[in-house]
Every structure is written in C-alpha cells, then in structure tokens.
Amino acid sequence: MKDVLNIDILIKTFDDLTVGVGIFQITDLNDIKSIRYVFMNKVILYEMRKNQEEVFGKRIIDVAPEAFEHEAGLQVIETYRKVAKEGGSINLGLVEYSNHMVAGTYECSVHHIKDNYVYVMLRNVTELEQAKNELEQKNKELNEFAYIASHDLKAPLYNIANLIRVLERKYKGKLDEQADTILNFMSEATGRMKNLINDLLDYSSIGNEKEMITVDCQELVEIIQQDLESKIKETNTVIEVDALPKIQGFETGLRSLFQNLISNAIKFSKPEVTPKIKISAIEQNGWTFVIEDNGIGIADKHKDKIFSIFKRLHSKEEYEGTGIGLAHCKKIIDLHKGELWVDSKPGSGSTFYFTIPNHLS
Ligand code: ADP
C-alpha cells in the first residue's frame, strides 16, 4: 500500500476539503506552549492568512502568540493538549475567534490521532450564523405582525357581527327572501372570519411559552378527550390510548398539538364508518408519537401541502375548518426541534407521526 499512497496524495486530498483540517503535535502533554503545527490544510491557512512556510513545524506560541491571550483561543489550545493526553474527541461546538483567525464564528472539534498527535476540524460558519439570526428576527417580526393585525381586526369584525345580529333581529322574515339569504350569508361569512382571526391569533402566540416543563402526555390526552367529549359521543368515535410518557416540553403547545391531531382524526372520518383512533408512543432518540385513524386518508401529492397555513383539501361544506390546524402543529413541533409527518393511503386512514427529542429539564 505504501507504494501507492504517498504524502502528496494525502496533502492534495486534505487541501481539497471544504472544511479546515489541521494536525498538531503536543511534545509535552502538560505544556500548551509545546504545541506545534504539523500540517494545516488550505482552508485553515486561509483563515489564518498565513502560508505553509510561516506555520508548518512551528509552535503556536511563536506563530500566533495572540491566541494565548484570548479566552476562545486558549480554550481550543487547551483542548488540543487535553485530547492528546486523554484520547478521544471533544466537540467544542461554536467558537468565537477574534485573534489569530479571521474574526467570526467557527464550528470546531478536536480528535486524537495517536501518541502526541491530534487533529482539529474547523468550519467558518459566521455568515450562516448571521443569516440564522436575521431569519429568526424576521420570523419574530412576522409573528408580531400577524398578532397585531389579527388582534386589531378583531374589534371592527365583532362590531360588524353585532350589527348583523341587530339587522337579523329586526328584519329577518320581514323583508323579501333575497334579503334573508343575504343576511344569512353575511352572518356565516363573519362567523368564518372570526374563526380565522382567532386561529391566526393562536398561531402567532405559539412560542410565547418561555419554559419547558415535565408534561404527562397520558394525562394531557385524557383531558383532551374530556374536552372533546360531545364530539366523540356524537360520532361514536373509539379512541384507544397506549401508555404515553412524561416528556419535557411546552405544555400549552403540546395540548394544542394533540387536540388538533385528534380533532382531525375524528373530523376526517369516512361516512358511515365509526371513527377509530389509536394513540401510542415509541421511545427512540426521544419519543415518537403515533396517531392513527381509519378515516378518508390523504393522497401522496397532498402530504406535504397540508402542513402549510390555510391549506385545505376540502370545501367548508364537506368538512368545516380554517386550514390552520396542521400549520399550528408544525410550528409547535419546530419549537420542540422535532419532526412531523404523515403516512396515508386515500380511503385507508392516516397515521400522523411526530417526534419530541429528549430535552434537558
Ligand atoms: P382544517 O382541519 O381546519 O381543514 P388542518 O390544517 O388541520 O386544517 O388540516 C389541513 C388539511 O389536511 C385538512 O383540510 C384535510 O384535508 C387534511 N387532513 C388533516 N388531518 C387529516 C386526517 N386525519 N385525515 C385526512 N385528512 C386530513
């Protein structure tokens, strides 16, 4: 193998990587000043604004003494020594450099090679982090906008609804048939608009819960079943609930998540078929919850669309609703850093899955 694998090939490979890779030798495992650059690939040399001759074989303390004067630099250098001495790997996550590297945010991990050698992997994620922060800020503004808009729309709408009621009381059945039809339309339309605005208000309030707490999902689902009692009785729905865990999460959010999924499972049932719902949970890198129904199902081409806000597959005459419920669920799951998806065959029911990763209490 030695005949075919030479050092030039290795160096070319490391230089072509888009991630920074650097090898260090720690001559004295108890002295960070003894650490030497063995090899730095092009990405790291570029971030240091140095060339090979200035760096290879030299000690960090001689090439970049300023690294020893900053907390982030010292932390990384100390990690080289620790990993060389103790073995294994340490993932430092995001490190803010402002010294011998281009100032910015780096993803950084250090790994043992053998004896006194370690390698570091570095990725400059400054722009990515900035974009992430800007996106978060924009999302926050959008949320506030949705909240203010829906909140301020509520008062005039309630006034209109009241005035329509006055008109209905005074004139319904007393004018011609067309007037009655118009009054009915107006009253229905304002009713729908009220629902939309309330849903939008709820949607923009998700994320206001500051702290995760221990939530007993078994208890939560029992309460939701009580809340939905009249709907369950009316439709003869049978709900089977397996043992559900206690998890760390946002309680109000989780309650509305289960409520939306269970309500949908009841609502989108097949005509003449008793709705049957099974709720269970599997432990696997956190928890995966499963809500299975025997309803109308969802065609493949619609499976992603339904999680968008105001997306509906049916007219309000077929199934009532505003199309915000699943967008709501998606937002709640995003806050828990989980996933939400559906598996379904039209006519054979749907199974909604969501994951809640383990959160520290
Ligand atoms: P809404 O229930 O107000 O229509 P949702 O956002 O909760 O809004 O759902 C969006 C669409 O996804 C629904 O209109 C329906 O077409 C489809 N859907 C949701 N849940 C189910 C389900 N359990 N079975 C079949 N279709 C469903």
Residues whose N, C-alpha, C, O or C-beta is under 5 A from the ligand:
A	BS01	ADP	N264 A265 F268 G295 I296 G297 I298 I306 K311 R312 L313 H314 E320 G321 T322 G323 I324 G325 L326 A327 S350
